Amino acid sequence: MRPTAVITLAIAVLGAALIAQETKPVPKDSVRVTVPGCTKGYIFTAGAKTADEPARGDVPEGMRIRMNAPKKMMAEIKAHEGSMIEITGLMKKGQYMPGGVGLGGGVRLGAGQDPTASVAGSSQMAGQIQIDVEGWRPFVGSCPSR
């Protein structure tokens, strides 16, 4: 009876590992991206693009993205602040498409805010690019110090 219990336990563990690897489907208005970079608080700054990044999308180097993640995952990410990490998550299509003219090195020149527009009713979060973080891992490289 003991070998049966061991085999049953092994099957249960392997089955759980396979289930954990399943990813949820991507909504039609979103795209799954994997981007290396650095964090400071809830803000992720995209790092330089490497040749072996198939799922990066059009996220340019230097782009700042607000991370949305469960508290436990955010605590893990914050523990690695200052170290290079790679996050995988869902972003809305079109929100990360850069506007303006690219000058190089992650710098873009675009139109400014209308000077006659009311600032009182606007929110700091309006227009902020966001990612729903599904996972992360340490990445080779170092973050620039400021």
N, C-alpha and C positions, 0 to 999 in steps of 0.2 A: 504494500500500500504506500510505502514511502516514495518509491520511484514515481508513482502516479501523481503524488502531490507536487513533486519537484517539476515534473513535466507540465502540469497544469499551471504552476506559478510562472514557469518560463514562457509559456504561451501567452499568459496574461500580460507579462511585462513587455514582450515583443509586440503584442497587439496594441498596447497603450502607446508605445513609441511610434508605431505606424500612424495611429490616429492623430497624435500630436504633430506630425509632419504635414498633415493636410492643411492647405491654406483656404481661407474663405474666398469666394468668388469676388472679382472686381466689379463694382457697379459700372454701368454704362457711361456715367459722367465723370469717372475717375480713372486714374492710372496708378499702377504699383511701381514705385521707384526704389532703388537701392543706391544710397549716396554716402561717400565717406566725408568726414569733416570733423568739426570741433563744436563743443557746446559751452554755453554760459547761461546758467539758469534754464529757462524754457526755450532759449533761442539756439538754433543749430545753424552753423555757418558752413556751407558746402565747400569742400576742399577741391584740390586740383583733380581733373579727370584723368583716369588711368586707361590704358589700352584695353584692359580686360573687364570693362564695365558694360555688360550688355543691357542692364535694366535701369540705367541712370536717367533716361529721358533727356530733356533739354534743360536740366538744372545747371546753370553756369557757376563757375567757381566764384566764391565770395557771396553768393545769394544767402540771405538770412531768412530762415524759415521757423515759424513757431511750431513747437512740437506739442501734440496732444497725445497723451498716453496715460494708462492707469498709474495711480500713485506709486505702486510698488516698482513698476518699470522705470518711472521717472527718478525714483530714489537711486536705482541701480545706475542709471545714466549719469545722474549728478555726481555719483561717487567716482566717476571716471572723467570728470570735468578737467580740462587741461591736457587730456590724452586724446589721440585720434581714435574715433569710432566710426562705424558704418551703420546707418539706420536703414531699415526697410519699412515702407509704409505706403499709405494711399494719399494721393493728392488729387484735387479736382482738376479736370482737364481745363486748360486755358488760364488758370490762375498763376501758373509759373512760367508762362510764355513771356519772355522779356520784351518790354516796349522800348522805343527809342533806338539810338544808334550805339553799337558796341565800339568802345574805344580800345579794348584789350585789357587783360589782367583783371577781368571781372568788373570793369568800370563801364557804365552805360550813361549816355546823355539823353535825357528825355524831357518832355514838357513838365513844367511845374504846376503848382496849384493855382487856381484862379484867385488873384488877390482880392477880389470883391466877395469871395465866398465867405460865409459865416463859419467861424471856427468853433463857436460855442456849441453848436449842435453836432459837431463831428466827434467821432470816437477814435482813440489812438489805435484800436484794433481794426478799424475799417481799412481795407486794402491789404491787410497783413497776410502774407502767404503762409499757409498752414499745411501740416502733414499729420495724419493719424498714424502714429508709430505702431507697427505690428511686432517689430523685433529689432535688436541691435547686437553688435558684436565689436570687440576691440579690433582696431585696424592698425596696420604698420604705418609709422610716420609720426611726426610730432606737430603739435599745434603751435602757431606763431605766438610769441609772448608779446604783451602790450605794455 
